[in-house]
Amino acid sequence: MSSPETAAVTGEADAADVPGRDEDLDALTRRLDRQVLHSWSAQASLNPLVIAGGAGSRVWDHAGRTLLDLSSQLVNTNIGHQHPAVVAGIKAQADVLTTAAPANAVLVRGRAAQAVLRHAPEGFAKVFFTNAGADANENAIRMARLVTGREKVVSHYRSYHGNTGAAIVATGDWRRMPNEYARGHVHVFGPYLYRSEFWATTPQEESERALRHLRRTIEAEGPGTIAAILLETIPGTAGVLVPPPGYLAGVGALAREHGIVLILDEVMAGFGRAGDWFAHTADGVAADLVTFAKGVNSGYVPAGGVLVSEPIAAAFDERVFPGGLTYSGHPLAMASIVATIEAMEREGIVEHAAAIGADVLGPGLAALAERHDVVGEVRGRGVFWAVELVADRATREPLPASAMGALKKDLVARGVLPMVAENRLHVVPPCVITPDEAREGLAIIDDALAAL
């Protein structure tokens, strides 16, 4: 039997870790939750799952029912739930200094910037800290517009960049439509070979044709009007769309050709999720700005930021950067970043995530695709995977919402907390998930797909 500390590091959790059962607390939690306005939801039909605690890759309710968390909540608890080193780091900082204005120099803030830059590619000079990924993208767009003197931002239709003014309009999915209050945004189709917009039949064709589509859009919009190209390195909510070889490098070349700032959104893909500290380093592309959040501290305290390249940082040496947040670089958030990155370094968590993807999740999900006709495609890397489900493999008709709802309900009943988006099951556990836990999750998914 593992200790709570070992459980949090390895991703294991057993009955000894779960507090005493209290079904009345679950009922109270649901009753109080009726006063909460939930995001992206029609409120009347909500029946949210109660989460009272967690350790490693598992969560539980007040009644003691435990679920294997294959969602990482919102694909953010990369280091797992309640990692003891991160909890201790936050507690220790709380004893010293709980808050400080961004204008002041604070030791833990400098250490957090140093820790992030330690894993950034060459050419990055500074970190602008934010409260989350949305305002990281917001400020990256602002920087790009200021340094170029241009306005337009090009992004993908299949994307999500956050729910603030410019970030939500840069988003390509349906959520931007009720929120289109920002100006100067242009969208293009990115590569997605399984449902190609370009009649492509190979990854090479998809990459080449998507790049031509992007080039023609830039030319048609006027290169001198475009401040930035903003892309998720691996579009996450849109379906874990791992770009084909050459695509990101080609985007980088187009940006350099036209003096356009390249912003890579690594809010979801970074800090171990795709098996690297920063996912774009595997694609041979140099970005000007890189946004991050989520996995940088697993959301223990709200935090995000922008990696700023040397030329863009220098542009604000003698010029005011007109942006700021009351809680930018909040000491408790910074302490959680330092503790998270140091624990990930010490325990080889990023390397572990890469190995779990290559040795367990990738082969295991491919085996599910062999066994179940409902699986149209499996794609991903590290602990970042999507299983696209179809009603018909030949036509690739998406599995209907009713079936996806039944699948989600069944998975929860079988002991898995899933992430379901449209016709996809996203398999996105914490980076600390053990091989045995990953196999347990795959076996439960196998049974649930068979039940469909």
Order of alpha helices (4+ residues) and beta strands (2+ residues): alpha-alpha-beta-beta-beta-alpha-alpha-alpha-beta-alpha-beta-alpha-beta-alpha-beta-alpha-beta-beta-beta-alpha-alpha-alpha-alpha-beta-beta-beta-alpha-beta-beta-beta-alpha
